[in-house]
Amino acid sequence: MRAAVVTFPGSNGDRDLARAFELATGRPCARVWHGERELPLADVVGLPGGFSYGDYLRCGAIAARSPIMAAVRGFAEAGGRVLGICNGFQALVKSGWLPGPPEDSQRATLTRNLSNRFECRWVWLEPNPHSPCVFTRGLTARITCPVAHGEGRFVPRDETVLASLLERQQIALTYTTQDGSAPDYPANPNGSTADIAGICNESGNVFGLMPHPEDHIVPEQHPRRTRGERGNLGLALFERGISYAAQV
Amino acid sequence: MRVRVEVSLKPGVLDPAAETIHRSLAHLGFEDVRAVTQTRVFDLDIDRARGEDALAEARAMAEKLLANPVIETWRVELVE
């Protein structure tokens, strides 16, 4: 299995994302500049976190219209797996691919956190066992990893969009707490509707999330490792996405 | 032709930044402010001879890039 990670001007999570894919695939991860019009041969494409285009206009809005995105779209339409993290998620939402379908313009947005602050903290994520998302399929354990964003609040266009996401099990990850209680702030760090942390498209091959699973791929990254806490790695998402690709 | 595009949040959409500004104004002693909303203004100098053409271009720009159709609304006008 091979992965490729796109770099936009201002992306800063591209190397960490590539490292996570390399750990999961055991192969080098290709790096693609946003100005390219073609993707290298790959089974999964990652759109990384960062501040593409300085977050000018709206986070991810300009990245969504970058030259490489036409190739990423073709790749996704052919069934390729696409993973958008944080700024990458914003780009996928602003291009209309999440929640999709892209022909229906933009059905949701990611906007400024309810706290009006840049939220930089570790969170807990609950996977949805019924979601078709290839990155979370079969995942039962919670994941813990950092968020670092100012515009992460997921807002659907209206109630019918939210109902459709619930019905089609497109909400792949929700914010939760370590003991599974209701995720008030800061467990839900941005006020996302329905505690949505990550969603997939209807067929489950395109997945976007605001948290950074690529920042918890080895146990040494756990903030309480010196107190003996380990586990619930974000690496699980990458391994799932790769293993599913291998089965097809 | 010069066109002004104004983009703001749809009514009813929470704007934490505007709320913060509202509170700050109160702290400064401006306590009679009922509400604060923010609008972004884009002034476009478009290479079109006719006003209607420039407005049509600006509307397309607003729809395709300048405004977020989910939570923002916009208006355009020619500027003298």
Interface residues (C-beta under 8 A of the other chain):
Chain A: L57 R58 A61 I62 R65 K94 S105 Q106 R107 A108 T109 T111 R112 N113 L114 S115 N116 V155 R157
Chain B: V13 L14 D15 P16 A17 E19 T20 L65 L66 N68 P69 V70 I71
